[in-house]
Amino acid sequence: MTQIVTLPPNARESAIKTLSEMLRFAHAGRPVNVKISIARPERTPPQCAYLWAVVYPLLADAKGYERDDVHEYLLGCHFGWREKRLPGGRVEQVPIRTTTTDEHGNRDVLEGRAFWDYVEFCQRVGARAGVFIPDPDPSYNLQRAAA
């Protein structure tokens, strides 16, 4: 089980004491990995659902492809492509990054402005293909500006 503790940007002393106690008793008798990273808000389930239940199906249905293939294509077009070596000396092109991993394969979820830039890119691709992809909800522009 993974536990995530977010330290506040200031006045961390109390939180560090709590974290220290938690670490002291975490999985007693077993080795424990501790990873420190910058806290970032993750995408919400409705944002993920919008991509997979609206954007990708509209494009896939219009062009006769699978959602996963549309997803990979859009990622590559937006972030760029890299070569992936495969057994048998084969090479295929894969996106440099995904919506959940960076160019090194580390977890790095697109959020905020980067996520909405990707959504707007998908909408533009749809428009060029004659596919209207609606905004996720009426307050989209307000959410986008705050991101």
Solvent accessible surface area in square Angstrom, and as a share of the most:
residue,aa,sasa,rsa
1,M,196,0.87
2,T,116,0.68
3,Q,107,0.47
4,I,151,0.76
5,V,65,0.37
6,T,89,0.52
7,L,50,0.25
8,P,53,0.33
9,P,115,0.72
10,N,115,0.59
11,A,87,0.68
12,R,102,0.37
13,E,126,0.57
14,S,83,0.54
15,A,27,0.21
16,I,85,0.43
17,K,149,0.63
18,T,92,0.54
19,L,43,0.22
20,S,60,0.39
21,E,85,0.38
22,M,60,0.27
23,L,69,0.34
24,R,160,0.58
25,F,125,0.52
26,A,23,0.18
27,H,102,0.46
28,A,85,0.66
29,G,89,0.85
30,R,172,0.63
31,P,138,0.87
32,V,64,0.37
33,N,153,0.78
34,V,95,0.55
35,K,163,0.69
36,I,163,0.82
37,S,85,0.55
38,I,140,0.71
39,A,68,0.53
40,R,131,0.48
41,P,98,0.61
42,E,102,0.46
43,R,30,0.11
44,T,64,0.37
45,P,109,0.68
46,P,94,0.59
47,Q,38,0.17
48,C,46,0.28
49,A,53,0.41
50,Y,13,0.05
51,L,1,0.01
52,W,81,0.29
53,A,67,0.52
54,V,45,0.26
55,V,0,0.00
56,Y,0,0.00
57,P,27,0.17
58,L,67,0.33
59,L,9,0.04
60,A,4,0.03
61,D,118,0.61
62,A,58,0.45
63,K,105,0.44
64,G,67,0.64
65,Y,141,0.54
66,E,123,0.55
67,R,114,0.42
68,D,96,0.50
69,D,81,0.42
70,V,12,0.07
71,H,30,0.13
72,E,79,0.35
73,Y,123,0.47
74,L,1,0.01
75,L,2,0.01
76,G,0,0.00
77,C,55,0.33
78,H,59,0.26
79,F,52,0.22
80,G,23,0.22
81,W,94,0.33
82,R,112,0.41
83,E,115,0.52
84,K,85,0.36
85,R,211,0.77
86,L,39,0.20
87,P,109,0.68
88,G,82,0.79
89,G,74,0.72
90,R,144,0.53
91,V,76,0.44
92,E,76,0.34
93,Q,89,0.40
94,V,17,0.09
95,P,16,0.10
96,I,61,0.31
97,R,29,0.11
98,T,42,0.25
99,T,8,0.05
100,T,45,0.26
101,T,40,0.23
102,D,25,0.13
103,E,92,0.41
104,H,139,0.62
105,G,54,0.52
106,N,85,0.43
107,R,154,0.56
108,D,33,0.17
109,V,18,0.10
110,L,11,0.06
111,E,49,0.22
112,G,20,0.19
113,R,98,0.36
114,A,45,0.35
115,F,1,0.00
116,W,6,0.02
117,D,56,0.29
118,Y,0,0.00
119,V,0,0.00
120,E,29,0.13
121,F,26,0.11
122,C,0,0.00
123,Q,29,0.13
124,R,122,0.45
125,V,26,0.15
126,G,0,0.00
127,A,72,0.56
128,R,176,0.64
129,A,40,0.31
130,G,70,0.67
131,V,17,0.10
132,F,163,0.68
133,I,8,0.04
134,P,50,0.32
135,D,65,0.34
136,P,43,0.27
137,D,54,0.28
138,P,146,0.92
139,S,44,0.29
140,Y,6,0.02
141,N,87,0.45
142,L,136,0.67
143,Q,83,0.37
144,R,70,0.25
145,A,87,0.67
146,A,91,0.71
147,A,57,0.44
